[in-house]
């Protein structure tokens, strides 16, 4: 059975043996929707600075402190910097505290962070709030894929696995729309309400069976798996497979560094890191963080706030397009389409800014920034947005998944920090046109990387994917290895 709920991919994966058709899809949808509410908070958090900085730096809001251009860059970039550390901490957290408890533990800090920002009387309060928010974003962006990978059946892995991406884009759109009517304080206070339904619903879903098995809690693992698969489904074979895989992993495991440096582990790690690099160096978070400012700088004939909303809506809708076609076209084809569209639009946007710097009248082509960013966002959402996260869960071997996913997540947020922190400096150094051309060149290199290094995983079970990298290896649980998230980010 296959359900296309949302943007991602899933293909018709053959389940080894006599695995039953999924019958308890409702419980898995509930789990995916619950976690996706956390992704919504992540999306809102990443896009907050786009409307908020305009409000902070204007005279519309009474403030007892001044937000300079340089400080505005720190307010925007400190979140991904903190997310880097959250990604590093997330690996040990999900192993020690559990996947569910780690995710649940981010809800209250999210609320506290937004309240701190909303009630800020000075810049340090804003920076502390953004730092807490970023740390939670890093943990969440790592934990959600792991949880979904260990709970969702292969038959619905793609569609439900990218559900968080749709909700992350919803959070971005909500922030853009709310930013048209709320100043930065009320925008933050509104953000403090978003984790509440996420917090409540997290109590309704169980810990993953795989984590319970790793802690020797077989009875709880059985109860969790039964809830996920349905009370009338025979889970004996699947549970036995999970137990056998855990026993074999424990028997063969070496120290952490030796495991990571095994030849059959290095390649999937490097592919995952490469996809994360090209995802962020495409400039997506510079666009999301500074969308309003980009349209103001462009002097477009379309109002910058309206343009921002349009981009947000397109970003939201395009994830559903990806969900509809990913199983037909495959991961690599969508990455090709994504890369080509981003290269063309970034070069076009750069050319617009280049013409504008020459004091040329651009009123007759004032539509170019909006059209370019619309196509750019569609392209990103089709491929380089969701697929690096999806493939992280597909290609990383189960034995090193926690550690390797933590490394990949931290690397992703490192790239995000570099892009958002240096965006304004880059504009000063080489101009807006040079900055967008630079991002376009990176995307072109990313296309070469995809063609040479990235395998196609469409239609392949996780066992087959791992064998591609390692040759004959142990049998892997179909539930054990999966992934989706976030977001934009």
C-alpha positions as CSV (number, residue, x, y, z in Angstrom):
1,X,0.0,0.0,0.0
2,X,1.3,3.4,-0.8
3,X,0.1,6.8,0.5
4,X,1.3,10.0,-1.0
5,X,0.9,12.4,1.8
6,X,3.6,14.6,0.9
7,X,6.8,15.6,-0.6
8,X,9.3,12.9,-0.9
9,X,9.8,9.8,-2.4
10,X,8.9,6.5,-2.0
11,X,9.0,3.8,-4.3
12,X,7.6,0.4,-4.6
13,X,10.0,-1.4,-2.3
14,X,10.0,-5.1,-2.3
15,X,9.8,-6.5,1.2
16,X,11.8,-9.6,1.7
17,X,10.0,-12.8,2.7
18,X,6.3,-12.8,3.4
19,X,6.1,-9.4,5.0
20,X,2.5,-8.4,5.3
21,X,1.1,-5.4,3.6
22,X,1.0,-2.5,6.1
23,X,-2.3,-2.5,7.9
24,X,-1.8,0.0,10.6
25,X,-1.0,3.0,8.5
26,X,-3.1,5.2,10.7
27,X,-0.7,4.8,13.7
28,X,2.3,5.5,11.5
29,X,0.6,8.5,10.0
30,X,-0.1,9.7,13.5
31,X,3.6,9.3,14.5
32,X,4.7,11.1,11.3
33,X,2.3,13.9,11.7
34,X,3.3,14.4,15.4
35,X,6.9,14.6,14.5
36,X,6.1,16.9,11.6
37,X,4.7,19.4,14.0
38,X,8.2,19.7,15.4
39,X,9.4,20.3,11.8
40,X,6.9,23.1,11.6
41,X,8.5,24.8,14.5
42,X,11.9,24.3,12.8
43,X,10.7,25.9,9.6
44,X,9.2,28.9,11.6
45,X,12.5,29.2,13.4
46,X,14.7,29.3,10.3
47,X,12.6,31.9,8.6
48,X,12.0,34.2,11.6
49,X,14.8,36.6,10.8
50,X,13.5,37.4,7.3
51,X,10.5,39.5,8.5
52,X,11.8,40.1,12.0
53,X,15.0,41.9,11.1
54,X,13.1,44.4,8.9
55,X,10.9,45.2,11.9
56,X,13.9,45.4,14.3
57,X,15.8,47.8,12.1
58,X,12.9,50.1,11.3
59,X,11.4,52.8,13.4
60,X,8.0,51.2,13.5
61,X,8.6,49.4,16.8
62,X,9.6,51.2,20.1
63,X,12.9,49.7,21.2
64,X,15.4,50.5,23.9
65,X,18.2,49.1,21.8
66,X,19.5,49.4,18.3
67,X,20.0,46.5,15.9
68,X,22.9,47.4,13.5
69,X,23.4,45.7,10.2
70,X,26.3,43.6,11.7
71,X,24.2,42.6,14.7
72,X,21.4,41.7,12.5
73,X,23.7,39.2,10.8
74,X,24.5,37.7,14.1
75,X,20.8,37.4,15.0
76,X,20.3,35.6,11.8
77,X,23.3,33.4,11.9
78,X,23.5,32.4,15.6
79,X,20.6,30.0,15.2
80,X,22.4,27.7,12.6
81,X,25.6,28.0,14.7
82,X,23.8,26.7,17.7
83,X,22.0,24.1,15.6
84,X,25.5,22.8,14.8
85,X,26.1,22.0,18.4
86,X,22.6,20.7,18.7
87,X,23.3,18.3,15.9
88,X,26.5,17.1,17.6
89,X,24.7,16.6,20.9
90,X,21.8,14.9,19.3
91,X,23.7,11.7,18.5
92,X,24.5,10.8,22.1
93,X,21.1,12.1,23.3
94,X,19.1,9.8,21.1
95,X,21.3,6.8,22.1
96,X,21.1,7.5,25.8
97,X,17.7,9.1,26.4
98,X,15.9,7.5,23.4
99,X,14.6,9.0,20.2
100,X,11.2,10.0,21.5
101,X,12.4,11.5,24.8
102,X,15.0,13.5,23.0
103,X,12.5,15.0,20.6
104,X,10.0,15.5,23.4
105,X,12.7,17.3,25.4
106,X,13.0,20.1,22.8
107,X,9.4,21.3,23.1
108,X,9.7,23.3,26.4
109,X,13.1,24.9,25.5
110,X,11.5,26.0,22.2
111,X,8.7,27.8,24.1
112,X,11.2,29.4,26.5
113,X,13.4,30.6,23.6
114,X,10.5,32.3,21.8
115,X,9.3,33.9,25.0
116,X,12.8,35.3,25.7
117,X,12.9,36.8,22.2
118,X,9.4,38.2,22.4
119,X,10.1,39.9,25.8
120,X,13.7,40.9,25.1
121,X,14.8,44.2,26.5
122,X,18.3,44.0,25.0
123,X,20.2,42.2,22.3
124,X,21.7,39.5,24.5
125,X,18.2,38.3,25.4
126,X,17.5,37.9,21.6
127,X,20.8,36.2,21.0
128,X,20.2,33.8,23.9
129,X,16.7,33.0,22.7
130,X,17.9,32.4,19.2
131,X,20.7,30.2,20.5
132,X,18.4,28.0,22.5
133,X,16.1,27.8,19.5
134,X,19.0,26.8,17.3
135,X,20.2,24.1,19.6
136,X,16.7,22.6,19.6
137,X,16.6,22.9,15.9
138,X,19.8,20.9,15.5
139,X,18.6,18.2,17.8
140,X,15.2,18.0,16.1
141,X,16.6,17.9,12.6
142,X,18.7,14.8,13.6
143,X,16.2,13.0,15.7
144,X,13.1,13.2,13.5
145,X,14.7,11.2,10.6
146,X,16.0,8.6,13.0
147,X,12.7,8.1,14.7
148,X,10.8,7.8,11.4
149,X,13.4,5.5,10.0
150,X,13.0,3.1,12.9
151,X,9.2,3.1,12.9
152,X,7.8,3.4,9.4
153,X,7.5,0.5,7.1
154,X,9.2,0.6,3.7
155,X,5.9,0.7,1.8
156,X,5.2,4.2,3.1
157,X,8.8,5.2,3.8
158,X,9.1,7.8,1.1
159,X,5.7,9.5,1.4
160,X,5.6,9.7,5.2
161,X,9.3,10.2,5.4
162,X,9.1,13.6,3.7
163,X,6.0,14.7,5.5
164,X,8.3,16.8,7.9
165,X,9.5,18.7,4.9
166,X,6.0,19.8,4.0
167,X,5.4,20.9,7.6
168,X,8.7,22.7,7.7
169,X,7.7,24.6,4.6
170,X,4.4,25.3,6.3
171,X,6.2,26.8,9.2
172,X,8.2,29.1,6.8
173,X,5.0,30.2,5.1
174,X,3.3,30.9,8.4
175,X,6.2,33.1,9.5
176,X,6.2,35.0,6.2
177,X,2.4,35.6,6.5
178,X,2.5,36.5,10.2
179,X,5.4,38.8,9.6
180,X,3.3,41.0,7.3
181,X,1.0,41.9,10.3
182,X,3.1,41.4,13.4
183,X,6.3,43.1,14.6
184,X,9.3,41.0,15.7
185,X,8.0,40.8,19.3
186,X,4.6,39.5,18.5
187,X,6.0,37.3,15.8
188,X,8.2,35.6,18.5
189,X,5.4,35.3,21.0
190,X,3.2,33.7,18.3
191,X,6.1,31.3,17.7
192,X,6.0,30.3,21.4
193,X,2.5,28.7,20.8
194,X,3.6,26.4,18.0
195,X,5.4,23.8,20.1
196,X,2.4,23.2,22.4
197,X,0.4,20.8,20.1
198,X,3.7,19.1,19.3
199,X,4.4,18.7,23.0
200,X,0.9,17.2,23.7
201,X,0.9,14.8,20.9
202,X,4.4,13.5,21.6
203,X,2.9,11.7,24.7
204,X,0.6,9.7,22.4
205,X,3.4,7.9,20.4
206,X,5.8,5.3,21.7
207,X,9.6,5.1,21.7
208,X,11.0,3.2,18.8
209,X,11.2,-0.6,19.0
210,X,14.8,-0.6,17.9
211,X,15.9,1.7,20.8
212,X,14.1,-0.6,23.3
213,X,15.9,-3.6,21.9
214,X,19.3,-1.8,22.2
215,X,18.5,-1.4,25.9
216,X,17.4,-5.0,26.4
217,X,13.7,-4.0,26.9
218,X,12.2,-6.6,24.6
219,X,8.7,-6.5,26.1
220,X,8.5,-2.7,25.6
221,X,9.9,-3.2,22.1
222,X,7.1,-5.7,21.3
223,X,4.4,-3.3,22.7
224,X,5.8,-0.4,20.7
225,X,6.0,-2.4,17.4
226,X,2.5,-3.8,17.9
227,X,1.2,-0.2,18.3
228,X,2.9,0.8,15.1
229,X,1.8,-2.2,13.0
230,X,-1.7,-2.7,14.5
231,X,-3.0,-5.1,17.2
232,X,-4.0,-7.8,14.7
233,X,-0.7,-7.9,12.8
234,X,1.9,-10.7,13.6
235,X,5.1,-8.8,14.4
236,X,7.1,-11.8,15.5
237,X,9.3,-12.0,12.4
238,X,10.0,-8.3,12.2
239,X,10.9,-8.1,15.9
240,X,13.1,-11.2,15.6
241,X,14.9,-9.5,12.7
242,X,15.5,-6.4,14.7
243,X,16.9,-8.5,17.6
244,X,19.2,-10.5,15.4
245,X,20.5,-7.4,13.7
246,X,21.2,-5.8,17.1
247,X,23.0,-8.9,18.4
248,X,25.2,-9.1,15.3
249,X,26.0,-5.4,15.4
250,X,27.0,-5.7,19.1
251,X,29.2,-8.7,18.3
252,X,31.1,-7.1,15.4
253,X,31.3,-3.5,16.6
254,X,34.6,-1.8,17.0
255,X,35.4,1.6,18.6
256,X,33.5,4.5,17.1
257,X,36.3,5.9,14.9
258,X,37.3,2.5,13.5
259,X,33.7,1.9,12.5
260,X,33.4,5.2,10.8
261,X,36.6,4.7,8.9
262,X,35.8,1.3,7.5
263,X,35.9,1.5,3.6
264,X,32.3,0.4,3.3
265,X,31.2,3.1,5.7
266,X,33.4,6.0,4.4
267,X,31.7,6.2,1.0
268,X,28.1,6.6,2.2
269,X,29.2,9.1,4.8
270,X,31.0,11.2,2.2
271,X,28.0,11.0,-0.1
272,X,25.8,12.2,2.7
273,X,28.2,15.0,3.6
274,X,28.4,16.0,-0.1
275,X,24.7,16.2,-0.5
276,X,24.4,18.3,2.7
277,X,27.2,20.6,1.4
278,X,25.6,21.3,-1.9
279,X,22.1,21.6,-0.3
280,X,23.3,24.5,1.9
281,X,25.9,26.1,-0.5
282,X,23.1,26.5,-3.0
283,X,22.3,29.6,-0.9
284,X,18.9,28.4,0.2
285,X,19.1,29.7,3.7
286,X,20.5,33.0,2.6
287,X,17.3,33.3,0.6
288,X,15.0,32.1,3.4
289,X,16.7,34.2,6.1
290,X,16.8,37.3,4.0
291,X,13.9,37.0,1.5
292,X,12.4,40.4,2.3
293,X,15.7,42.1,2.2
294,X,16.6,40.5,-1.2
295,X,13.4,41.9,-2.8
296,X,14.0,45.3,-1.2
297,X,17.5,45.4,-2.6
298,X,16.2,44.2,-6.0
299,X,13.9,47.2,-6.3
300,X,11.4,44.9,-7.9
301,X,8.1,46.3,-9.2
302,X,6.4,43.8,-7.0
303,X,6.0,44.6,-3.3
304,X,8.6,42.8,-1.3
305,X,6.2,41.5,1.3
306,X,3.8,40.2,-1.3
307,X,6.8,38.6,-3.1
308,X,7.9,37.0,0.1
309,X,4.5,35.5,0.6
310,X,4.4,34.2,-2.9
311,X,7.7,32.5,-2.5
312,X,6.5,30.9,0.8
313,X,3.4,29.6,-0.9
314,X,5.4,28.1,-3.8
315,X,7.9,26.6,-1.4
316,X,4.9,24.9,0.4
317,X,3.2,23.6,-2.7
318,X,6.2,22.4,-4.4
319,X,6.8,19.7,-1.8
320,X,3.6,18.0,-2.8
321,X,4.8,18.1,-6.4
322,X,7.9,16.2,-5.3
323,X,5.7,13.7,-3.5
324,X,3.8,13.0,-6.6
325,X,6.7,12.4,-8.9
326,X,9.6,11.1,-6.9
327,X,8.6,7.5,-7.1
328,X,8.3,7.7,-10.8
329,X,11.4,9.7,-11.6
330,X,13.8,8.6,-8.8
331,X,16.2,10.5,-6.5
332,X,18.9,11.3,-9.1
333,X,16.5,12.6,-11.8
334,X,15.0,15.0,-9.2
335,X,18.4,16.1,-8.2
336,X,19.3,16.8,-11.8
337,X,16.1,18.8,-12.3
338,X,16.6,20.6,-9.1
339,X,20.3,21.5,-9.8
340,X,19.6,22.7,-13.4
341,X,16.7,24.9,-12.3
342,X,18.7,26.4,-9.5
343,X,21.7,27.1,-11.7
344,X,19.6,28.9,-14.3
345,X,17.6,31.0,-11.8
346,X,20.6,32.0,-9.7
347,X,22.5,33.1,-12.8
348,X,19.4,35.0,-14.0
349,X,19.0,36.7,-10.6
350,X,22.7,37.6,-10.5
351,X,22.4,39.1,-14.0
352,X,19.5,41.2,-12.9
353,X,21.5,42.7,-10.0
354,X,24.5,43.2,-12.4
355,X,22.3,45.2,-14.8
356,X,20.9,47.1,-11.9
357,X,24.3,48.2,-10.6
358,X,24.9,50.0,-13.9
359,X,22.2,52.5,-13.1
360,X,20.1,50.9,-15.9
361,X,16.4,51.3,-15.7
362,X,15.1,47.8,-14.7
363,X,11.5,48.6,-14.2
364,X,10.5,46.8,-17.4
365,X,12.2,43.6,-16.1
366,X,11.2,44.1,-12.4
367,X,9.5,40.7,-12.5
368,X,12.7,38.8,-12.9
369,X,13.6,38.6,-9.1
370,X,10.2,37.2,-8.2
371,X,10.1,34.6,-11.1
372,X,13.7,33.6,-10.5
373,X,13.1,33.0,-6.8
374,X,9.9,31.1,-7.5
375,X,11.6,28.7,-9.9
376,X,14.6,28.5,-7.6
377,X,12.5,27.5,-4.6
378,X,10.5,25.0,-6.7
379,X,13.8,23.4,-7.9
380,X,15.2,23.3,-4.4
381,X,12.0,21.7,-2.9
382,X,12.0,19.1,-5.7
383,X,15.5,17.7,-5.1
384,X,18.2,19.3,-3.1
385,X,15.9,20.2,-0.3
386,X,14.4,16.9,0.9
387,X,16.5,14.3,-0.8
388,X,19.8,14.8,1.1
389,X,17.8,14.1,4.3
390,X,16.0,11.2,2.8
391,X,19.1,9.6,1.5
392,X,21.0,10.1,4.8
393,X,18.6,7.6,6.3
394,X,18.7,5.3,3.3
395,X,22.5,5.0,2.6
396,X,24.0,5.3,6.1
397,X,24.6,1.8,7.5
398,X,22.6,0.9,10.6
399,X,25.7,0.2,12.7
400,X,26.9,3.8,12.5
401,X,23.7,5.5,11.8
402,X,23.5,7.5,15.0
403,X,27.1,8.8,14.9
404,X,27.2,9.3,11.1
405,X,23.8,11.1,11.1
406,X,25.0,13.4,13.9
407,X,28.1,14.2,11.8
408,X,26.1,14.9,8.7
409,X,23.6,17.1,10.6
410,X,26.3,19.1,12.3
411,X,28.0,19.6,9.0
412,X,24.7,20.7,7.4
413,X,24.3,23.4,10.1
414,X,27.9,24.4,9.8
415,X,27.3,25.2,6.2
416,X,24.1,27.0,7.0
417,X,26.0,29.2,9.5
418,X,28.7,30.0,7.0
419,X,26.2,30.9,4.3
420,X,24.0,33.1,6.5
421,X,26.8,34.7,8.4
422,X,28.8,35.6,5.3
423,X,26.0,36.5,3.0
424,X,26.0,40.2,3.7
425,X,29.8,40.3,3.7
426,X,29.8,38.5,0.3
427,X,27.4,41.1,-1.0
428,X,29.8,43.9,0.2
429,X,32.8,42.1,-1.3
430,X,31.6,40.9,-4.7
431,X,28.1,42.5,-5.0
432,X,24.7,40.8,-5.0
433,X,25.2,39.7,-8.5
434,X,28.6,38.0,-7.7
435,X,27.0,36.3,-4.7
436,X,24.2,34.8,-6.7
437,X,26.6,33.8,-9.5
438,X,28.8,32.1,-6.9
439,X,25.8,30.1,-5.6
440,X,24.9,29.2,-9.1
441,X,28.5,27.8,-9.8
442,X,28.3,25.7,-6.6
443,X,25.0,24.2,-7.8
444,X,26.6,23.4,-11.2
445,X,29.4,21.6,-9.4
446,X,26.8,19.8,-7.3
447,X,25.3,18.4,-10.5
448,X,28.6,16.8,-11.4
449,X,28.8,15.3,-7.9
450,X,25.4,13.8,-8.2
451,X,26.2,12.3,-11.6
452,X,29.5,10.8,-10.5
453,X,29.0,9.8,-6.8
454,X,25.3,9.5,-5.8
455,X,23.6,6.1,-6.3
456,X,20.0,5.7,-7.2
457,X,18.0,4.2,-4.3
458,X,14.6,4.2,-5.8
459,X,12.9,0.8,-5.6
460,X,15.7,-0.7,-3.5
461,X,15.4,-2.2,0.0
462,X,17.7,-1.0,2.6
463,X,19.5,-4.3,2.5
464,X,20.2,-3.8,-1.2
465,X,21.4,-0.3,-0.7
466,X,23.9,-1.4,2.0
467,X,25.1,-4.3,-0.1
468,X,25.9,-1.8,-2.9
469,X,28.5,-0.2,-0.7
470,X,29.7,-3.3,1.2
471,X,29.1,-6.3,-0.9
472,X,27.5,-9.2,1.1
473,X,26.6,-8.0,4.5
474,X,24.2,-8.9,7.3
475,X,20.5,-8.7,6.6
476,X,19.1,-5.4,7.7
477,X,15.7,-4.7,9.1
478,X,13.5,-2.8,6.7
479,X,12.4,-0.7,9.6
480,X,15.8,0.0,10.9
481,X,17.1,2.4,8.3
482,X,15.1,5.3,7.3
483,X,14.8,8.9,7.2
484,X,13.0,12.1,6.2
485,X,13.0,16.1,7.7
486,X,13.3,18.9,7.5
487,X,13.3,21.2,6.0
488,X,14.6,23.7,4.6
489,X,16.6,24.1,5.6
